[in-house]
Amino acid sequence: MLFDSVDEVAQRLAGAGYLTSTAIATTVFLADRLGKPLLVEGPAGVGKTELARAVAQATGSQLVRLQCYEGIDEARALYEWNHAKQLLRITAGRDEGWHEARADIFTEEFLLARPLLTAIRNAEPTVLLIDETDKADVEMEGLLLEVLGDFQITVPELGTITATRKPFVVLTSNATRELSEALKRRCLFLHIDFPEAGRELEIVRMQVPEVSETLAASLVRVIGALRALELRKSPSIAETIDWARTLLALGADQLDESIVHTTLGVVLKYEADRKRAVADLKVFG
């Protein structure tokens, strides 16, 4: 087990730079204690991926990340054989029969482990991050069921590889599509939204302690107003922190309309969003 209590989760994650709510700390503790994967859902930029990183840092675990995307397949997620190296081996042993060569080329020396197999075989504490699961095809979910259900992977040429030490698994989803019920049943579920202003102020003050509380409070207020607009992409927590660092670098001691207009590109990444924000002067009042 990685954690002994919910309070320990909160304290150790805070030590890794991740301020957590009681709900988040409790779900992380239960996922660890029950040995179940943790499915974290929410809009982009709320700290889903950072949660996995923080758990790894707080526990001294190796972070193994599988970045999902449309078209990702078994060769990129599980393993594949090093065909070029196998061909060289076969060419070097021209006088051998196929059975002798086959017994040699389908061994660990020629196996290229991808993130899922790497995490399953790791005997040290491991956090397996399966990031943006909703971007992968439905077929990939079927592949994940064996891995997350039994924590094992079958390589036909080598047999079944079972985890000697289960990784702490975090799956993230931006909810761009509905994940299968079978996958959800194997996981504990956690929804993370943008934090309330008070919590985000704590995050900014922790990450950028040089920024005054007054300026940080003004920044967080403007960020909240921007998120209330119908933008193509709302500012993430990371962008809030970047904005605080930007203001610090510019020597700003207050957030006025001029400095906001000048630095909006730090938090708004589309011109249409910037124009909408500038047009709504209430944001800067």
N, C-alpha and C positions, 0 to 999 in steps of 0.2 A: 504494500500500500504506500502511496505517496504522501497522504495526509492523514492526520489523526483526528481532526475535528474541523467543523465549518469555520471556526475562528482562525484556525491555523491556515486554512486556505486563503482567507481574506488578508491575513497578515503577510503571508509569504508572497502572494501576488502583488500586494502593495509594495513590498520590498523589491519586486521585479519591475515596478513602475506601472502596475495595472490596478487602478482603483476599482473595486468591485462592489456590487450591491449584495445584500443578504441572499437574494434569490439566485444570483450567479454563483456565489460561493457555495451555497447549499447544493446546487445541481452539480458543480464540479466535484464536490466531496462525494456525492452519491455515485457519480459515474466512476470515480476511483474505487470506492468501497464495493460497489456491485460488479465491477469489471465490465461495464457496458460502454459502448461508444456513446459519445455526446454529439447530438445534432444541434448545431447553433444556427438559427435562422434570423434574418433581419436585413434591413436595407444596407446598401454598400456604405462602408465608412464608419460603422458603429463600433468596430473593435473585435469582430469575430475572429479574424486571423490572429490579431494581437493576443487574444486570450490563449490560444494554443502556444504561441511563442512565450508568453508569460509563464504558463504552466511548466514548459520545458526549462526555462531559466530558473524558476523558483525551486525546482526539484533536481536540478543538475542533470536533466535528461537530454538525450540526443533528439533533436527535432528532425523528423523525416517528413518531407512535404511532397504530396502528389497534387500537382496543379491540374485541375480538370478543364477540359475544353471540348468543343464539339468534334467528334471523330476520334477521341482518344481510345486506344485499344489495349488489348492484353499485353502486347509487346512493350508498350510505354508504361503500363501500370504494374505489371507483375514481373515478367522476365522475358528475355529472348536469348537465343544462342548466338554466339559470335561466329557468324558464318564465314567471315573472311579468315579468321584464325583456324576454323575447322578445315577449310579448303587447303590452307597451307599445310596443315598436319596430314591430310589425306595425300597431298601431292608429295610430301616428304617421304611417305611410306608406301610408295608405288608397289613394292613387292609384297605388301601385306594383303591378306584377304579382307573382304568387307567386314566380317564379324570382328576381326582384331581391331580394325580401324574404328568401327562403330563403338566398341567398348571403351575406346580411348577418348573419342571426340565428344561423347555425351557425358562429360564429367564436370565437376565444379570449375576446372580450369577454363572451360569454354562457356560458362554460364554468366550472363550479364544480368545481375539483379537490379530490378527497378524498385521504386519506393515501397510498394506493398511487400514484396519478398524481403527487402532490406529490413523493414520494420519487424516482420515476423521472425526473422532469423537472429535478430539482435538480442544478445543475452544481457545487455546493459539496459538500464531504464530508458525507455523510448516514448516520445510523444509522436504519434502518427497524425499528421494534418492532411485531410483530404479536402482540399480547398475548392470552393465553388462547385460543389457536387451537382447542382442543378444545371450546369453548363454541359455536362457529359450526356451521352445518349442513354436511353433507357437500358440498352444492353449492358452498359457498364455497371448498372445497379445490380444486375444478376451476378456479375463477377464479384462484386463487393459482398454479396450475401454469404458466400462460403468463408471469405476472409474474416468478416465481422461476426459471423455466427459461431464459427468453430476455431477461429484464429489459426487457420491452417491453409496451406496452398499445395495443390497437387501438381508436381512436375512429372509427366508420364515417364520420362526416361530415368528419373531419380527416385520417384515415389512421393509420398505425402510428407511435407515439411510442417511440423507443428511447433507453435511458439513455445519456447521454454519459459519465457517471461512475457506475458501479455503487454502489448503497448497500450498506453493511454491514447484513445482515438478521439479525435475531434473532426467532425464533418461540418463544413459551413455551406450555407445556401443563401442566395439573395432572393429566393422564392420567385425566380423567373418562370419556373414550371413546378408542378406538383410532383414531389418524390413519391415513390411507390409505397404502399402500405407495408409491404414485406420489409423494406429497408427501415421504415419508421419504427416498426415493432421491435427491431433489434437495438434501438437507440433510446436514450433519454433525450427529451426535447427541451431546448432553451431558446426563448425568443429574446433578442437584444434590440432595443430601439435607441435612438439618440438619447443621451442622458438629460436629466433635468438641469436647469441652469446652475443650480448650486453644486451639483456633482461635476459638471463640466468646468466650473470655476476651480474646483479642487484639482482637477486633472491639469488644467493650464498652470496653476500655481506650483504643482509638483514638477511638471516637466520644464517649465520656464520660470524658475523662482526669482529671477532678476526683474521680471515685469511687476510693476506695482499692482496692488489689489484693485485699486480704482480703475486703472487701465484695463486690467484683465476682466473686470466686471463689465465694463463698457463693451469690450470685444465680444464677450459671451452673449450679451444682450443683442448685439447686431447679428451675430451668427444665428441666434434663435429667430430673429425677424426674417433673415434670409431663408431659413428653412421653412418658414410659414408661407413663403411665396411658392407659386407653381413653377419651379425651376426644372430644367432638364436633369441637373445633377445637384443635389443639396450638398453643402459643405460637410466634409467628414470631420471626425474628431482630430485626425492627423493634420488636416488643413487648418483647423482652429489653432493648433499648436504651432504650425508653420507661420500663421499670421502673427501670433504673439512674438515669435522670434524675429519676424520681419520688422515689426514696429520697434522692437528693441534695437535692431541693427540700425534703424533710421533715427534713433534717438527720440522717438515720439513719446510725449508724456500725457497726451490725451488723444481721444479718437474723434476728430472733427470731420466734416464733410470732405474737405480737401484730401486728407490723408487716406480716408476710406476709398475715394474715387481713384487715387493713385495706386493703391495696393490691392484693389479688388481681384486682380488676376491671380493672387495667391490662393483664394478660396473659390472663385468661380471660373470654370474652365471652358465655358462656352460664351460666345459673344452675345447670343440672345439672352442668356441668363444675366450677363453684366448689364445690358441695356434695361432689362426689366427691373433690376435692383436699383440702378441709377434713377430710373423714372419714379420709383416709389420713395420719395424723399422722407417718408415717415420712418424708414429704416435708420436714417441718420439723425433723426431728431433727438 
